[in-house]
Amino acid sequence: MLAGRSVLPDRLAGALVFLTSGAVLVLEIVGLRLVAPYVGTSA
């Protein structure tokens, strides 16, 4: 095991988490917009 060593630099890891969480949020919103008319909720 790599003791004390990071596989990714901290800034890169933070940016990766930020961008992927934003992409997941966009996918959730688009999915809600597509499903809402069939489920009966207004979005």
C-alpha positions in Angstrom: 0.0 0.0 0.0 1.2 3.5 -0.7 1.6 5.0 2.8 1.4 8.8 2.8 1.1 9.1 -1.0 -1.9 10.2 -2.9 -2.7 8.7 -6.2 -4.3 12.0 -7.4 -3.3 15.5 -6.4 -5.7 17.1 -3.9 -6.8 19.8 -6.3 -7.5 17.4 -9.2 -9.4 15.0 -6.9 -11.5 18.0 -5.6 -12.2 19.2 -9.2 -13.1 15.7 -10.3 -15.6 15.2 -7.4 -17.1 18.7 -8.1 -17.6 18.1 -11.8 -19.0 14.6 -11.4 -21.5 15.7 -8.7 -22.6 18.5 -11.0 -23.1 16.0 -13.8 -25.2 13.8 -11.6 -27.3 16.7 -10.6 -27.9 17.6 -14.2 -28.9 14.0 -15.0 -31.3 14.0 -12.0 -33.0 17.2 -13.1 -33.3 16.0 -16.8 -34.7 12.7 -15.6 -37.2 14.4 -13.4 -38.3 16.6 -16.3 -38.8 13.6 -18.5 -40.7 11.5 -16.0 -42.8 14.2 -14.4 -45.6 14.3 -17.0 -46.2 10.6 -16.7 -46.0 10.5 -12.9 -48.3 13.5 -12.4 -45.9 15.8 -10.6 -45.2 19.3 -11.9 -41.6 20.3 -12.3 
